[in-house]
């Protein structure tokens, strides 16, 4: 059983940056593809970005390309999401996700609010 704990959310103004972290425990972190999803009020959960187990490949939703960067540190069992040039429409709960062929795990989420 893998536990995922997100942190780093908060209230920021448009144009500012945030770095989210997701710390994993209870499993072999390096064997999981890690992803960030987000869910805004009244909307479906959507993929933000993902990174393969060794970190060799990343994937981003079109609206995040060039602003967000996903990375991972397998030695620290942690995945990060650097978010720059934040917009009010980025306001959402951000969730960490770990998956492999057999398992899928979710964190509890961290709130990001972008408002002036």
Secondary structure as the mmCIF struct_conf table of DSSP 4:
data_model
#
loop_
_struct_conf.conf_type_id
_struct_conf.id
_struct_conf.beg_label_comp_id
_struct_conf.beg_label_asym_id
_struct_conf.beg_label_seq_id
_struct_conf.end_label_comp_id
_struct_conf.end_label_asym_id
_struct_conf.end_label_seq_id
STRN STRN1 UNK A 3 UNK A 7
STRN STRN2 UNK A 10 UNK A 12
TURN_TY1_P TURN_TY1_P1 UNK A 14 UNK A 15
STRN STRN3 UNK A 18 UNK A 25
BEND BEND1 UNK A 26 UNK A 27
HELX_RH_3T_P HELX_RH_3T_P1 UNK A 29 UNK A 31
BEND BEND2 UNK A 32 UNK A 32
STRN STRN4 UNK A 33 UNK A 39
TURN_TY1_P TURN_TY1_P2 UNK A 41 UNK A 42
BEND BEND3 UNK A 43 UNK A 43
STRN STRN5 UNK A 46 UNK A 51
TURN_TY1_P TURN_TY1_P3 UNK A 53 UNK A 54
BEND BEND4 UNK A 55 UNK A 55
STRN STRN6 UNK A 58 UNK A 60
HELX_RH_3T_P HELX_RH_3T_P2 UNK A 62 UNK A 64
TURN_TY1_P TURN_TY1_P4 UNK A 65 UNK A 67
STRN STRN7 UNK A 68 UNK A 73
TURN_TY1_P TURN_TY1_P5 UNK A 74 UNK A 77
STRN STRN8 UNK A 78 UNK A 83
BEND BEND5 UNK A 85 UNK A 85
HELX_RH_3T_P HELX_RH_3T_P3 UNK A 88 UNK A 90
STRN STRN9 UNK A 92 UNK A 99
BEND BEND6 UNK A 101 UNK A 102
STRN STRN10 UNK A 104 UNK A 106
STRN STRN11 UNK A 110 UNK A 114
#
